[in-house]
Amino acid sequence: MTPCSQVWTVHKRVCGPGKANPFIWPPLSRSESKEILEHLHESNGQLAGFPKQTSTIANALRHFVQVPGRELRVRPLFSFVSSRVQRSSTDLPLAARPQDCIKIVTEGGPSDLVTIKSQQRVLVIARAHEHARTLDLTKPVTRPAANPFGSLALWDWYSARDSTEASTMRWGDEPWRSWYRHAMLIFYFLMDQCRREPESVETRTRTPWLTRLHTRNDAFIRSTIAPTCPNLANTMLDTAAKVNQAMYMMGIPTGPV
């Protein structure tokens, strides 16, 4: 299978009308949702080093997800008990019920309860912190395959969001972000395959792709992101350089983060 056909297995979820521009995060699969709900309150992996308010997926959702009243399609919100939907006795912010957050953005869930904007934020925060929870940097080759959408979400929220220039309400609306998310999704997918198969023939064919992506992304940050978000661009370039050095030491093809 060529790198192009391998990439398509992941990229097709965000390709085409209504998904590509702007970049629309796909809903959680049933298996993703089940895994997140089972570990909602655990502080494992990289989360163990996070501040208390973001050290679990539940805490991060409460801390970061803000759903203004104008974004709610239905008020009051609903609580999910077993498989039945029952009206909540209180009208709490969505972030106060992390389980509901996850169920709303799961395939087949009642996504019409909140706006697309709010759904997208929940998806990024949930995937980012789930990825951090399962990330074990002490086992670069032997750890299981990474979810590329989780890798992308962690980068998008922590390495490509600068609250001093673009608040969390503006985050995601920048004209450059959709293109860069597509590029980074492809990069993370190929990078993870190289990580798990560093000596394979396939990795030798993926390496030129990663090199080209690295060159293009670096140029894109400097020419397109830096003019409007200079602090963020500097942070992204600095983070990329540090990670590239670490990956090089592990013998893995390098690129942006």
C-alpha positions as CSV (number, residue, x, y, z in Angstrom):
1,M,0.0,0.0,0.0
2,T,1.4,3.4,-1.0
3,P,1.7,6.3,1.4
4,C,-1.1,8.0,-0.5
5,S,-3.5,5.2,-0.2
6,Q,-2.6,4.7,3.5
7,V,-3.2,8.4,4.2
8,W,-6.6,8.2,2.5
9,T,-7.9,5.6,5.1
10,V,-7.7,8.4,7.7
11,H,-8.0,11.6,5.7
12,K,-11.3,10.6,4.0
13,R,-13.1,11.4,7.3
14,V,-12.3,15.1,6.9
15,C,-12.3,15.3,3.1
16,G,-15.1,16.7,0.9
17,P,-17.9,19.2,1.0
18,G,-19.0,20.2,4.6
19,K,-15.9,18.6,6.2
20,A,-12.7,20.0,4.6
21,N,-12.9,23.8,4.8
22,P,-13.5,24.6,7.5
23,F,-11.9,21.5,8.9
24,I,-14.7,19.6,10.8
25,W,-13.6,17.2,13.5
26,P,-15.4,13.9,13.0
27,P,-17.6,12.6,15.9
28,L,-16.2,10.1,18.3
29,S,-16.6,6.5,17.2
30,R,-18.4,4.2,19.6
31,S,-15.1,2.6,20.5
32,E,-13.4,6.0,21.1
33,S,-16.4,7.1,23.3
34,K,-16.4,3.9,25.3
35,E,-12.7,4.2,26.0
36,I,-12.9,7.8,27.1
37,L,-15.9,7.2,29.3
38,E,-14.2,4.3,31.0
39,H,-11.2,6.5,31.9
40,L,-12.8,9.9,32.3
41,H,-11.4,10.5,35.8
42,E,-8.0,8.8,35.5
43,S,-4.7,10.8,35.5
44,N,-2.4,8.4,33.7
45,G,0.3,8.8,31.0
46,Q,1.2,12.4,30.3
47,L,-1.8,13.7,32.2
48,A,-0.1,12.8,35.4
49,G,2.1,15.9,34.8
50,F,-0.7,18.2,33.9
51,P,-2.0,20.9,36.3
52,K,-4.8,19.6,38.5
53,Q,-7.6,21.4,36.6
54,T,-6.6,19.5,33.4
55,S,-5.2,16.3,34.8
56,T,-8.2,14.2,33.8
57,I,-10.4,14.3,30.8
58,A,-13.4,15.2,33.0
59,N,-11.4,18.1,34.6
60,A,-10.2,19.4,31.3
61,L,-13.8,19.4,29.9
62,R,-15.0,21.3,33.0
63,H,-12.0,23.7,32.8
64,F,-12.0,24.5,29.0
65,V,-15.5,23.9,27.7
66,Q,-17.6,27.0,27.9
67,V,-21.0,26.9,26.2
68,P,-22.7,30.3,26.2
69,G,-26.5,30.2,26.4
70,R,-26.8,31.4,22.9
71,E,-25.0,28.3,21.7
72,L,-27.5,25.9,23.3
73,R,-30.2,24.6,20.9
74,V,-32.2,23.0,23.7
75,R,-32.6,24.3,27.2
76,P,-32.5,22.9,29.7
77,L,-29.9,20.3,28.7
78,F,-30.5,16.6,29.2
79,S,-28.9,14.0,31.5
80,F,-28.4,10.5,30.2
81,V,-29.5,7.7,32.5
82,S,-29.0,4.2,31.1
83,S,-30.2,4.4,27.5
84,R,-33.0,6.8,28.2
85,V,-32.9,10.6,27.9
86,Q,-34.4,12.3,30.9
87,R,-34.8,16.1,31.5
88,S,-32.3,17.5,34.0
89,S,-33.6,19.1,37.2
90,T,-31.0,21.9,36.8
91,D,-29.8,24.0,34.0
92,L,-26.1,23.5,34.5
93,P,-23.4,24.4,31.9
94,L,-22.6,21.6,29.6
95,A,-19.0,21.3,31.0
96,A,-20.5,20.4,34.4
97,R,-21.5,17.0,33.0
98,P,-18.5,15.5,31.2
99,Q,-20.3,12.3,30.5
100,D,-23.0,14.2,28.6
101,C,-20.3,16.1,26.7
102,I,-18.9,12.8,25.4
103,K,-22.3,11.3,24.5
104,I,-23.4,14.3,22.6
105,V,-20.3,14.2,20.3
106,T,-20.4,10.4,19.8
107,E,-21.7,8.9,16.5
108,G,-25.4,8.6,16.8
109,G,-25.6,10.9,19.8
110,P,-28.0,13.9,20.3
111,S,-25.6,16.3,18.6
112,D,-28.4,18.8,17.9
113,L,-28.4,19.8,21.6
114,V,-25.5,22.2,21.0
115,T,-24.0,24.1,18.1
116,I,-21.4,22.8,15.8
117,K,-18.9,25.3,17.4
118,S,-19.4,23.8,20.8
119,Q,-19.3,20.2,19.5
120,Q,-16.0,20.9,17.8
121,R,-14.4,22.3,21.0
122,V,-15.6,19.2,23.0
123,L,-14.1,16.9,20.4
124,V,-10.7,18.6,20.4
125,I,-10.5,18.7,24.2
126,A,-11.7,15.2,24.8
127,R,-9.4,13.7,22.1
128,A,-6.4,15.8,23.2
129,H,-6.6,14.7,26.8
130,E,-7.4,11.1,26.0
131,H,-4.3,11.0,23.8
132,A,-2.2,12.5,26.6
133,R,-3.6,9.9,29.0
134,T,-2.4,7.0,26.8
135,L,0.9,8.6,25.7
136,D,4.0,6.7,27.0
137,L,7.1,8.4,25.8
138,T,9.3,5.8,27.4
139,K,8.2,3.3,24.8
140,P,8.6,5.1,21.5
141,V,8.5,2.0,19.3
142,T,6.6,-0.6,21.3
143,R,3.6,1.5,22.4
144,P,0.4,0.8,20.5
145,A,-0.6,2.7,17.3
146,A,-1.8,6.2,18.0
147,N,-5.1,7.7,17.0
148,P,-4.0,10.4,14.5
149,F,-7.0,12.5,15.4
150,G,-5.9,12.3,19.1
151,S,-2.3,13.3,18.1
152,L,-3.7,16.2,16.0
153,A,-6.0,17.3,18.8
154,L,-3.2,17.4,21.4
155,W,-1.1,19.5,19.0
156,D,-4.0,21.7,18.1
157,W,-4.9,22.6,21.6
158,Y,-1.6,22.8,23.3
159,S,1.0,23.6,20.6
160,A,-1.1,25.7,18.2
161,R,-3.3,27.9,20.5
162,D,-2.0,31.1,22.0
163,S,-4.4,32.8,24.3
164,T,-2.4,36.0,24.2
165,E,-3.2,36.4,20.5
166,A,-6.3,34.4,19.8
167,S,-8.7,33.6,22.7
168,T,-10.3,30.1,22.9
169,M,-13.4,31.7,21.4
170,R,-11.5,32.7,18.3
171,W,-9.3,29.6,18.3
172,G,-10.2,27.4,15.3
173,D,-11.6,30.3,13.2
174,E,-8.2,31.5,11.9
175,P,-8.1,31.4,8.0
176,W,-4.9,29.3,8.1
177,R,-6.0,26.6,10.6
178,S,-8.0,24.3,8.3
179,W,-5.1,23.9,5.8
180,Y,-2.6,23.3,8.6
181,R,-4.9,20.7,10.4
182,H,-5.1,18.7,7.2
183,A,-1.3,18.8,6.8
184,M,-0.7,17.8,10.4
185,L,-3.2,15.0,10.3
186,I,-1.3,13.4,7.4
187,F,2.0,14.1,9.1
188,Y,1.0,12.5,12.4
189,F,-0.4,9.4,10.6
190,L,2.8,8.8,8.7
191,M,5.0,9.6,11.6
192,D,3.3,7.1,13.8
193,Q,3.7,4.4,11.2
194,C,7.4,5.2,11.0
195,R,7.7,5.1,14.7
196,R,6.3,1.6,14.9
197,E,8.2,0.3,11.9
198,P,11.5,2.2,11.9
199,E,13.4,-0.4,9.9
200,S,10.7,-1.4,7.4
201,V,10.7,-0.9,3.6
202,E,7.5,1.1,3.9
203,T,9.2,3.6,6.2
204,R,11.8,4.3,3.5
205,T,9.0,5.3,1.2
206,R,7.3,7.4,3.9
207,T,10.4,9.4,4.8
208,P,10.4,11.6,1.7
209,W,6.7,12.4,2.4
210,L,7.6,13.5,5.9
211,T,10.6,15.5,4.7
212,R,8.4,17.4,2.2
213,L,5.7,18.0,4.8
214,H,8.2,19.3,7.2
215,T,9.6,21.8,4.6
216,R,6.1,22.9,3.5
217,N,4.8,23.3,7.0
218,D,7.8,25.2,8.2
219,A,7.4,27.6,5.3
220,F,3.7,27.9,5.9
221,I,4.2,28.9,9.5
222,R,6.7,31.6,8.6
223,S,4.7,33.0,5.6
224,T,1.1,32.6,6.7
225,I,0.8,32.2,10.4
226,A,3.6,34.5,11.6
227,P,2.2,37.7,10.1
228,T,-1.0,37.6,12.2
229,C,0.1,35.4,15.1
230,P,3.9,36.0,15.6
231,N,4.1,34.6,19.1
232,L,2.2,31.5,18.2
233,A,4.4,31.0,15.1
234,N,7.6,31.3,17.2
235,T,6.2,28.8,19.7
236,M,5.3,26.3,16.9
237,L,8.7,26.6,15.3
238,D,10.5,26.2,18.6
239,T,8.4,23.2,19.6
240,A,9.0,21.6,16.2
241,A,12.8,22.0,16.6
242,K,12.9,20.4,20.0
243,V,10.7,17.5,19.0
244,N,12.7,17.0,15.8
245,Q,15.9,16.6,17.8
246,A,14.3,14.1,20.2
247,M,12.9,12.1,17.3
248,Y,16.3,12.1,15.5
249,M,18.0,10.7,18.6
250,M,15.4,7.9,18.6
251,G,16.1,7.2,14.9
252,I,12.7,8.2,13.7
253,P,12.1,10.4,10.7
254,T,11.5,14.0,11.9
255,G,9.1,16.8,11.1
256,P,6.9,19.4,12.7
257,V,4.7,19.1,15.7
